[in-house]
Structure formats: C-alpha cells, structure tokens
Amino acid sequence: MGLSNNLTATVNFIALLCSIPITASGLWLASKPDNECVHLFRWPVVVLGFSILVISLMGFVGAYYYKEGLLALYLCCMAILITLLLVVLIFAFAVTTSDGSVWVPGRGYKEYRLEGFSSWFRNHVTNDENWYKIRNCLIDTNFCAKLTSQFVGAPDFFVAHISPLQSGCCKPPELCGYQYVNPTMWTNPTNPAADPDCTLWSSDQSQLCYNCNSCKAGLLGNLRNEWRKANIILIVTVIVLICVYVIACSAFRNAQNKDLFRKNKS
C-alpha cells in the first residue's frame, strides 16, 4: 500500500475519532435553553459530526483496501462537505458580526439591544411568528429561577457575569431605574418612560421580561456567543478536511495506478 494511502487511512481514522467530541459538543449545544427553543440552530454541529464520521469511515476503508470506487465516492462526498462547511462558516460569521451589547456602568453584565444584531438574525429568530413559541419554550425551561439561588444580595448580583439571555429576560433594563429586591424581582421604577420594555417588565415569575425586546436581544446574544464558539470548531474542521482531501486525491491516483498495473499484468 502506497504512502499516500497509509496517510489517508491514518488521517481518516483520526478524523473518525475526532467526530466523536464534535458530535458531543453539538449535543451539548443543542441542550442549551436558547438552542433548545430555536430549532433552526439546534442540530448543525451534530449533523456535522455524524457526516464526518460516515465520510471518514468511507475514506478509511477505501484507502486501506484500495477500493477505487469507494475512494471516488468518498472524494465526491468530501468535496461537497468542505464546500458546504465553507458556505456555512462564511454565512455564520456574516450574520453574527454584530453583538448588540452595551456596557452598563457599575455592572458586571451587559445589556443587549435588538437593533444591534443583523437583520437576518432578527427576522429569522425573533419575528412575531416564531417568538410566541420561543418565548413559551424559554419560560418552560425556567432558567431565570436559577439566579435567585445563585446570588444572595444586590452587590453579588451587580458584579455577576450573567448570560445575555438572563440579562435580557430575567430583569428589567437598567435605564428604567427599577429597585433591586432579588435577581428576578424589581420594583418602583424611577424612569418608566425611558424604554417600552419598562412597562412590559413584571415581577410575576411567569412574565418577567419575556415579552420585552431586551429578551429577544438576549436570546440573539446567547446564540451569537455560542455559535461564534462553534465557528472555531468549524474552522479547525475545514482545515483538517482540506488536508485530508489533498492526501486522499493522491491515494485515489495510487489506487487507479494499481488497478491499471493489474490489468496490464493480466
């Protein structure tokens, strides 16, 4: 077996093993409250990991046993996968460039503004048709309740690095001037006309700020942060797959040459 075939078999076996943590990270990502409620973004990394598993297995068998037809199919699938990954990667970076965050003086957390995110992100995640279902799903996850057990008093909460989703949905905007009681209970706003979200806030634990634009922005902020991390996995994956593809092309030529040699010998 030629050197390139050995390399292809070895690298595809490594890629096959790497697909396991990629799939696991995708399952972790899908279990997050925001991705659990936004089905559009729920399974891409899981599908990526499974695709790499199947295609890498195909490449390993084709290279190890000199299966020319299997290697040809593998190269075709790999080219399609790399192209799709590049398209997804470019698109993901384009729609998550802006983060919509604003610093809050004297606070450890940021707040988020809906207009700070890309129009595609806003239109496909937080439009009226989708938001009703997403909001009810977020309420059912009960993620805001965890804040009350995490932080005892205002000093601890004000310096906390809470998630964009918690910042947007579990408390009112700072500019409303609400007085802190606990992380999910605020009263007596001093500036209720500062933002439409000020009047939408409710200390009712089933309402909070789930109807606010700040909650929509917090969801987008969470999705952006998680998918920017996922983009790192995609970048590394694309680089590895391109290297494997170049080696596999050489292995395919070796398989063709060996087949031609056998025909001439016979």
SERO-4910 file (N, C-alpha, C, O; in steps of 0.05 Angstrom, whole numbers):
BEGIN
 pado doro    nc1    nc2    nc3   cac1   cac2   cac3    cc1    cc2    cc3    oc1    oc2    oc3
  Met    A     17    -24      0      0      0      0     18     25      0     37     26     16
  Gly    A     12     45    -18     28     69    -21     27     86      4     10     84     21
  Leu    A     47    104      5     49    122     28     24    139     31     14    143     53
  Ser    A     14    150      8     -9    167     10    -34    152     20    -51    163     34
  Asn    A    -35    127     13    -58    110     22    -56    106     53    -76    107     67
  Asn    A    -31    101     62    -27     98     91    -35    124    105    -48    123    126
  Leu    A    -26    146     94    -33    172    106    -63    177    106    -74    186    126
  Thr    A    -76    171     84   -105    176     82   -120    158    102   -138    168    116
  Ala    A   -112    133    104   -125    115    123   -121    124    151   -139    125    167
  Thr    A    -96    132    157    -90    141    185   -104    167    192   -117    169    213
  Val    A   -103    187    174   -115    213    179   -146    210    181   -159    223    197
  Asn    A   -157    193    164   -186    189    165   -195    175    190   -217    179    200
  Phe    A   -177    157    200   -183    144    225   -183    164    248   -200    163    266
  Ile    A   -163    183    247   -162    204    267   -187    222    265   -199    230    285
  Ala    A   -194    229    240   -218    246    235   -243    232    246   -261    245    256
  Leu    A   -243    205    242   -266    190    252   -268    192    283   -290    195    294
  Leu    A   -245    190    296   -245    193    325   -253    222    334   -266    226    354
  Cys    A   -243    241    318   -249    269    324   -279    276    321   -289    294    334
  Ser    A   -293    260    305   -321    265    301   -337    260    327   -359    271    330
  Ile    A   -326    244    345   -340    238    370   -342    263    388   -365    269    396
  Pro    A   -320    277    394   -323    302    410   -339    324    396   -352    340    409
  Ile    A   -337    324    369   -352    344    354   -382    339    357   -398    357    362
  Thr    A   -390    314    354   -418    306    358   -427    312    387   -449    321    392
  Ala    A   -409    306    406   -415    310    435   -419    340    440   -437    348    455
  Ser    A   -402    357    428   -405    386    432   -431    396    419   -443    414    429
  Gly    A   -439    383    397   -464    391    384   -488    384    402   -507    399    403
  Leu    A   -487    361    415   -508    353    433   -509    371    457   -531    378    466
  Trp    A   -486    380    467   -485    399    489   -498    426    480   -513    438    495
  Leu    A   -490    434    456   -501    460    445   -531    458    442   -545    477    449
  Ala    A   -541    436    432   -569    432    428   -585    432    454   -609    438    455
  Ser    A   -571    424    477   -585    423    502   -587    449    516   -601    452    536
  Lys    A   -573    470    507   -574    497    519   -603    508    516   -615    503    495
  Pro    A   -613    523    535   -641    533    534   -647    548    509   -669    544    498
  Asp    A   -629    564    499   -635    580    475   -636    563    450   -655    565    435
  Asn    A   -616    545    446   -617    528    423   -639    507    424   -649    498    404
  Glu    A   -646    499    449   -668    480    452   -695    492    442   -712    477    433
  Cys    A   -697    518    444   -722    531    436   -721    542    407   -742    548    396
  Val    A   -697    545    396   -695    555    368   -686    532    351   -662    527    348
  His    A   -705    519    339   -699    494    324   -682    498    300   -669    480    290
  Leu    A   -683    523    289   -667    529    265   -637    524    269   -623    517    251
  Phe    A   -628    529    294   -599    528    300   -592    504    318   -570    503    329
  Arg    A   -610    485    320   -606    465    341   -586    443    335   -571    435    352
  Trp    A   -586    432    310   -571    408    305   -547    410    285   -536    389    278
  Pro    A   -539    433    275   -518    434    254   -492    420    262   -481    405    246
  Val    A   -483    424    287   -457    412    295   -460    382    298   -441    367    292
  Val    A   -483    372    307   -488    344    309   -488    331    282   -475    310    278
  Val    A   -501    343    263   -501    333    235   -473    334    224   -465    315    210
  Leu    A   -458    355    230   -430    356    221   -414    333    231   -400    320    216
  Gly    A   -416    328    257   -401    306    269   -408    279    257   -390    263    252
  Phe    A   -434    274    253   -443    249    241   -433    246    213   -425    224    204
  Ser    A   -434    268    197   -425    268    169   -395    261    168   -387    246    151
  Ile    A   -380    274    185   -351    268    186   -346    239    193   -328    227    181
  Leu    A   -361    229    211   -358    200    219   -363    182    195   -346    164    190
  Val    A   -385    186    181   -391    168    158   -371    171    136   -362    151    125
  Ile    A   -365    196    128   -347    201    106   -318    192    113   -304    181     95
  Ser    A   -309    196    137   -282    187    146   -280    157    145   -260    146    137
  Leu    A   -301    143    154   -302    114    153   -300    104    124   -286     85    118
  Met    A   -314    118    106   -314    112     78   -285    115     67   -275     98     52
  Gly    A   -272    137     74   -245    143     64   -225    123     76   -207    115     62
  Phe    A   -228    116    101   -210     96    114   -211     69    100   -191     58     93
  Val    A   -235     59     95   -239     33     82   -228     34     54   -215     16     44
  Gly    A   -236     56     39   -227     58     11   -197     60      8   -186     48    -10
  Ala    A   -183     74     26   -154     77     24   -140     51     33   -121     43     21
  Tyr    A   -150     39     55   -137     16     66   -139     -9     47   -120    -24     45
  Tyr    A   -162    -12     34   -166    -35     17   -164    -29    -13   -171    -45    -30
  Tyr    A   -154     -5    -19   -150      2    -48   -176      0    -63   -176    -10    -86
  Lys    A   -199      9    -51   -225      8    -65   -228     34    -81   -235     55    -70
  Glu    A   -223     32   -107   -223     56   -124   -251     69   -125   -253     93   -123
  Gly    A   -272     53   -128   -299     64   -129   -307     77   -103   -319     99   -103
  Leu    A   -299     65    -81   -306     76    -55   -290    102    -50   -301    121    -38
  Leu    A   -265    103    -59   -249    127    -56   -261    150    -73   -261    173    -65
  Ala    A   -271    143    -97   -283    163   -115   -308    175   -101   -312    199   -102
  Leu    A   -324    157    -90   -348    167    -76   -341    184    -52   -353    204    -46
  Tyr    A   -320    175    -38   -310    189    -14   -301    217    -22   -307    237     -8
  Leu    A   -285    219    -44   -275    245    -53   -298    264    -61   -297    288    -55
  Cys    A   -318    253    -73   -341    269    -81   -356    279    -57   -363    303    -55
  Cys    A   -361    262    -37   -375    270    -13   -358    290      3   -369    309     15
  Met    A   -332    285      4   -315    303     19   -315    331      6   -315    351     21
  Ala    A   -314    332    -20   -314    358    -34   -340    373    -28   -340    398    -23
  Ile    A   -363    359    -28   -389    371    -22   -389    381      7   -398    403     13
  Leu    A   -379    364     25   -378    371     54   -361    396     59   -370    414     74
  Ile    A   -338    397     47   -320    420     50   -333    446     40   -332    467     52
  Thr    A   -345    444     16   -359    467      4   -382    477     22   -384    501     27
  Leu    A   -398    458     32   -420    466     50   -410    478     76   -421    498     85
  Leu    A   -388    467     86   -376    478    111   -366    507    107   -370    524    124
  Leu    A   -353    511     84   -343    538     78   -366    558     75   -365    581     85
  Val    A   -388    550     62   -412    567     59   -424    573     86   -430    596     92
  Val    A   -427    552    103   -439    556    129   -421    574    146   -431    591    161
  Leu    A   -395    570    145   -376    585    161   -376    615    153   -378    632    171
  Ile    A   -376    620    127   -377    648    118   -403    661    126   -404    684    136
  Phe    A   -425    646    122   -452    657    129   -454    662    159   -464    682    168
  Ala    A   -444    643    175   -446    645    205   -430    670    215   -440    684    232
  Phe    A   -407    675    203   -391    698    211   -405    724    203   -405    744    217
  Ala    A   -418    723    179   -431    747    169   -455    755    186   -458    779    192
  Val    A   -471    736    195   -495    743    210   -490    746    240   -508    755    254
  Thr    A   -466    739    249   -461    742    278   -439    763    283   -426    763    304
  Thr    A   -433    780    263   -412    800    267   -419    820    289   -403    825    306
  Ser    A   -444    830    288   -452    850    309   -464    835    333   -478    815    330
  Asp    A   -457    844    357   -467    830    381   -489    845    396   -500    834    414
  Gly    A   -494    870    389   -517    885    401   -514    891    430   -533    898    443
  Ser    A   -490    888    441   -486    891    470   -479    920    477   -467    935    461
  Val    A   -487    929    501   -479    955    511   -470    951    540   -481    936    555
  Trp    A   -449    966    547   -439    964    575   -457    979    594   -468   1000    587
  Val    A   -461    968    618   -477    980    638   -458    990    660   -445    973    673
  Pro    A   -456   1016    665   -437   1026    685   -442   1014    713   -464   1013    722
  Gly    A   -420   1005    725   -422    994    752   -433    966    753   -439    956    775
  Arg    A   -436    952    730   -447    925    730   -427    906    717   -412    914    699
  Gly    A   -428    881    725   -411    861    713   -422    850    687   -408    837    672
  Tyr    A   -448    854    683   -461    843    659   -466    865    639   -465    889    645
  Lys    A   -472    857    614   -480    875    593   -510    873    589   -523    854    598
  Glu    A   -521    893    575   -548    891    565   -547    891    534   -527    898    522
  Tyr    A   -570    883    522   -570    878    493   -593    893    480   -615    894    491
  Arg    A   -587    904    456   -607    918    441   -612    904    415   -594    896    401
  Leu    A   -638    900    409   -646    885    385   -635    896    359   -627    881    342
  Glu    A   -634    923    357   -625    935    333   -595    932    328   -585    938    306
  Gly    A   -581    922    348   -552    918    346   -544    892    331   -521    887    326
  Phe    A   -564    875    325   -558    850    311   -565    852    282   -580    870    274
  Ser    A   -555    833    266   -560    834    237   -590    830    232   -604    817    247
  Ser    A   -599    842    210   -628    840    203   -636    811    198   -658    803    205
  Trp    A   -618    795    186   -625    767    181   -630    752    208   -649    737    211
  Phe    A   -612    757    227   -614    745    253   -640    752    266   -654    735    277
  Arg    A   -647    778    265   -672    787    278   -696    775    264   -715    765    277
  Asn    A   -696    776    238   -720    768    222   -726    738    224   -749    730    223
  His    A   -705    722    226   -709    693    225   -711    680    253   -718    657    255
  Val    A   -705    695    274   -707    684    301   -729    697    317   -744    683    331
  Thr    A   -730    724    316   -748    738    335   -772    751    321   -784    770    332
  Asn    A   -779    742    297   -803    753    284   -828    744    300   -826    725    316
  Asp    A   -850    757    296   -874    751    312   -883    723    309   -893    711    329
  Glu    A   -880    711    286   -889    683    281   -873    664    299   -885    645    310
  Asn    A   -847    668    301   -830    650    317   -830    656    346   -828    638    363
  Trp    A   -831    682    353   -826    690    381   -846    679    401   -838    672    423
  Tyr    A   -871    676    394   -891    666    412   -883    638    422   -885    632    446
  Lys    A   -875    621    403   -868    594    411   -841    594    426   -838    579    446
  Ile    A   -822    610    417   -796    611    430   -799    621    459   -787    610    477
  Arg    A   -815    642    462   -820    654    489   -831    633    508   -822    631    530
  Asn    A   -852    619    499   -865    599    517   -845    577    523   -845    566    546
  Cys    A   -828    570    504   -808    549    509   -787    559    529   -780    544    547
  Leu    A   -779    584    527   -760    595    546   -771    596    574   -757    589    594
  Ile    A   -796    603    576   -810    604    603   -810    576    615   -805    573    639
  Asp    A   -815    556    599   -816    528    609   -789    518    619   -788    501    637
  Thr    A   -767    529    607   -740    520    616   -734    530    644   -717    519    658
  Asn    A   -747    552    653   -744    562    680   -716    570    687   -707    567    710
  Phe    A   -701    580    668   -673    587    673   -669    611    691   -648    614    704
  Cys    A   -689    629    692   -687    653    709   -687    645    738   -675    659    755
  Ala    A   -701    624    746   -704    617    774   -677    610    786   -673    612    810
  Lys    A   -658    601    769   -631    594    780   -617    618    791   -599    615    809
  Leu    A   -623    642    781   -609    666    791   -615    671    820   -597    680    835
  Thr    A   -639    666    829   -646    672    857   -631    655    877   -626    663    900
  Ser    A   -623    631    868   -607    613    886   -577    618    884   -562    611    901
  Gln    A   -569    632    862   -541    637    858   -531    662    872   -508    663    882
  Phe    A   -548    682    874   -540    708    885   -557    716    909   -581    715    908
  Val    A   -543    723    931   -557    729    956   -567    758    956   -590    763    962
  Gly    A   -549    777    950   -556    805    952   -549    821    927   -537    810    909
  Ala    A   -556    846    927   -551    863    904   -521    866    897   -514    864    873
  Pro    A   -503    869    916   -474    872    909   -464    848    893   -449    851    874
  Asp    A   -472    824    901   -463    800    887   -475    799    859   -461    793    839
  Phe    A   -500    806    856   -513    805    830   -503    826    811   -499    820    787
  Phe    A   -498    850    821   -490    872    803   -462    867    791   -456    879    770
  Val    A   -445    851    803   -419    846    792   -418    819    778   -397    811    768
  Ala    A   -440    806    776   -441    779    764   -440    780    734   -449    800    721
  His    A   -427    760    722   -426    758    692   -448    739    683   -442    716    676
  Ile    A   -472    748    683   -494    731    675   -496    730    645   -484    747    631
  Ser    A   -510    710    634   -512    707    605   -529    728    593   -545    740    606
  Pro    A   -526    733    566   -543    752    553   -573    745    556   -589    763    559
  Leu    A   -579    719    555   -607    711    558   -618    718    586   -641    728    588
  Gln    A   -602    714    606   -610    721    633   -613    751    637   -631    761    650
  Ser    A   -594    766    625   -594    795    626   -619    807    613   -630    826    623
  Gly    A   -626    795    590   -648    807    575   -676    798    584   -695    814    582
  Cys    A   -678    774    595   -705    763    601   -712    762    631   -735    762    638
  Cys    A   -692    762    648   -697    758    677   -698    783    693   -706    782    716
  Lys    A   -691    806    682   -691    831    696   -699    854    677   -698    850    653
  Pro    A   -708    876    688   -715    899    671   -689    914    662   -669    911    674
  Pro    A   -691    930    640   -668    946    632   -660    965    654   -677    976    668
  Glu    A   -634    970    656   -623    987    677   -634   1016    675   -639   1029    696
  Leu    A   -638   1026    651   -646   1054    648   -674   1059    658   -682   1082    661
  Cys    A   -689   1038    664   -716   1042    675   -715   1051    704   -734   1062    715
  Gly    A   -693   1045    718   -689   1054    745   -704   1037    766   -712   1047    787
  Tyr    A   -709   1011    760   -723    994    779   -704    989    803   -680    989    800
  Gln    A   -717    985    826   -702    979    851   -700    949    855   -719    934    852
  Tyr    A   -676    940    861   -670    912    864   -682    900    890   -679    912    911
  Val    A   -696    878    887   -706    863    910   -691    836    910   -679    828    931
  Asn    A   -692    822    888   -675    798    883   -672    796    853   -683    812    839
  Pro    A   -656    778    843   -649    778    814   -673    777    796   -671    787    773
  Thr    A   -696    767    804   -720    766    787   -743    782    798   -766    779    790
  Met    A   -738    800    817   -759    817    828   -748    845    831   -729    850    847
  Trp    A   -760    864    817   -752    892    817   -777    910    819   -797    903    807
  Thr    A   -775    931    834   -799    948    839   -793    978    836   -769    986    834
  Asn    A   -814    994    836   -812   1023    837   -793   1036    817   -772   1046    824
  Pro    A   -799   1035    791   -782   1047    771   -781   1077    774   -802   1090    778
  Thr    A   -757   1089    771   -755   1118    772   -757   1132    745   -760   1156    743
  Asn    A   -754   1115    723   -755   1127    696   -771   1108    678   -759   1097    659
  Pro    A   -796   1103    683   -812   1083    668   -816   1090    639   -824   1072    623
  Ala    A   -812   1115    631   -817   1122    603   -791   1120    586   -791   1127    563
  Ala    A   -770   1111    599   -744   1111    585   -743   1090    562   -728   1094    542
  Asp    A   -759   1070    564   -758   1048    543   -785   1034    544   -796   1030    566
  Pro    A   -795   1025    521   -820   1009    521   -819    984    539   -839    976    550
  Asp    A   -795    973    542   -792    949    559   -798    954    588   -804    936    603
  Cys    A   -796    980    596   -800    987    624   -828    980    633   -833    971    656
  Thr    A   -848    984    615   -875    979    622   -883    949    618   -903    940    628
  Leu    A   -866    935    603   -871    907    597   -860    889    620   -869    866    623
  Trp    A   -841    900    635   -830    884    657   -851    878    678   -869    894    684
  Ser    A   -850    853    689   -868    845    711   -853    827    730   -837    810    722
  Ser    A   -857    832    756   -844    814    776   -858    787    778   -850    770    793
  Asp    A   -880    784    764   -893    758    762   -873    739    749   -864    743    727
  Gln    A   -867    717    763   -845    699    754   -852    685    728   -834    674    715
  Ser    A   -877    685    720   -884    673    694   -883    694    671   -887    687    648
  Gln    A   -878    719    678   -878    740    658   -850    753    656   -838    753    634
  Leu    A   -839    764    678   -813    777    679   -811    795    654   -828    812    650
  Cys    A   -789    792    638   -786    809    615   -787    792    589   -775    799    569
  Tyr    A   -802    769    590   -804    752    567   -818    765    543   -814    756    521
  Asn    A   -833    786    549   -847    800    527   -831    824    517   -839    838    498
  Cys    A   -807    828    528   -791    851    522   -773    847    497   -766    824    491
  Asn    A   -767    869    484   -747    868    462   -719    860    473   -703    848    460
  Ser    A   -714    868    499   -688    861    511   -685    831    514   -663    820    512
  Cys    A   -708    816    517   -707    787    519   -700    775    492   -684    756    489
  Lys    A   -712    786    471   -706    777    444   -676    782    438   -662    765    427
  Ala    A   -666    806    446   -638    813    441   -620    794    457   -599    786    448
  Gly    A   -628    788    482   -612    770    498   -610    742    486   -589    729    487
  Leu    A   -632    733    474   -632    707    461   -612    708    437   -596    689    434
  Leu    A   -613    729    422   -594    732    399   -566    733    409   -547    722    397
  Gly    A   -561    747    432   -535    749    443   -524    722    452   -501    716    447
  Asn    A   -541    706    464   -533    679    472   -526    662    448   -506    648    447
  Leu    A   -544    663    428   -540    647    403   -514    655    390   -498    639    381
  Arg    A   -509    682    389   -485    692    376   -460    681    390   -441    672    378
  Asn    A   -459    683    417   -436    675    432   -430    645    428   -407    637    425
  Glu    A   -451    629    429   -448    600    427   -439    592    399   -423    574    395
  Trp    A   -451    606    379   -444    598    351   -417    610    342   -405    599    324
  Arg    A   -408    631    355   -381    641    350   -361    620    360   -340    615    347
  Lys    A   -367    607    382   -350    585    393   -351    561    374   -331    549    368
  Ala    A   -375    556    364   -378    533    345   -363    538    319   -353    520    307
  Asn    A   -360    564    312   -346    571    287   -316    563    289   -304    556    269
  Ile    A   -305    564    314   -277    556    317   -274    526    310   -255    518    297
  Ile    A   -294    510    319   -294    482    312   -295    478    282   -282    461    271
  Leu    A   -312    494    269   -316    492    240   -290    499    226   -283    486    206
  Ile    A   -276    520    235   -251    529    222   -231    506    223   -218    499    203
  Val    A   -227    495    247   -207    473    250   -215    449    233   -198    437    220
  Thr    A   -241    443    233   -251    421    217   -246    424    187   -237    406    174
  Val    A   -252    448    177   -248    454    148   -218    451    141   -212    439    120
  Ile    A   -200    461    158   -172    459    152   -163    430    151   -148    422    133
  Val    A   -172    414    171   -165    386    172   -176    371    148   -162    355    136
  Leu    A   -201    377    141   -213    362    119   -200    369     92   -198    352     75
  Ile    A   -192    394     89   -178    401     64   -151    386     62   -145    376     40
  Cys    A   -137    384     84   -111    369     84   -116    340     78   -102    327     62
  Val    A   -137    328     90   -144    300     85   -152    296     56   -145    276     44
  Tyr    A   -167    316     45   -176    314     17   -153    313     -2   -153    298    -21
  Val    A   -133    330      3   -109    331    -15    -94    304    -14    -86    294    -35
  Ile    A    -91    293     10    -78    267     13    -94    245      0    -84    227    -13
  Ala    A   -121    247      3   -139    227     -9   -138    227    -39   -140    206    -52
  Cys    A   -135    250    -51   -132    252    -80   -108    236    -90   -109    223   -110
  Ser    A    -86    238    -75    -62    223    -81    -67    193    -78    -58    177    -95
  Ala    A    -82    186    -57    -88    158    -53   -106    147    -75   -103    124    -84
  Phe    A   -124    163    -85   -141    155   -107   -125    150   -132   -130    130   -147
  Arg    A   -106    167   -138    -89    163   -161    -72    137   -158    -68    123   -177
  Asn    A    -63    132   -133    -49    107   -129    -66     82   -134    -57     63   -146
  Ala    A    -91     84   -125   -110     62   -129   -115     57   -159   -116     35   -168
  Gln    A   -117     79   -174   -121     77   -203    -97     65   -217    -99     48   -234
  Asn    A    -73     74   -208    -48     63   -220    -45     33   -214    -36     18   -231
  Lys    A    -52     25   -190    -50     -3   -183    -70    -20   -199    -63    -42   -208
  Asp    A    -94     -9   -203   -114    -23   -218   -105    -26   -247   -108    -47   -260
  Leu    A    -93     -4   -258    -83     -5   -285    -60    -25   -288    -58    -39   -308
  Phe    A    -42    -26   -268    -20    -45   -268    -30    -74   -268    -19    -91   -282
  Arg    A    -51    -79   -253    -62   -106   -252    -74   -114   -279    -71   -137   -287
  Lys    A    -87    -95   -292    -99   -101   -318    -77   -106   -339    -80   -124   -355
  Asn    A    -56    -91   -338    -34    -95   -357    -20   -121   -352    -11   -134   -371
  Lys    A    -17   -128   -327     -3   -153   -320    -19   -177   -329     -8   -198   -337
  Ser    A    -46   -174   -327    -63   -197   -335    -65   -199   -365    -79   -217   -376
***
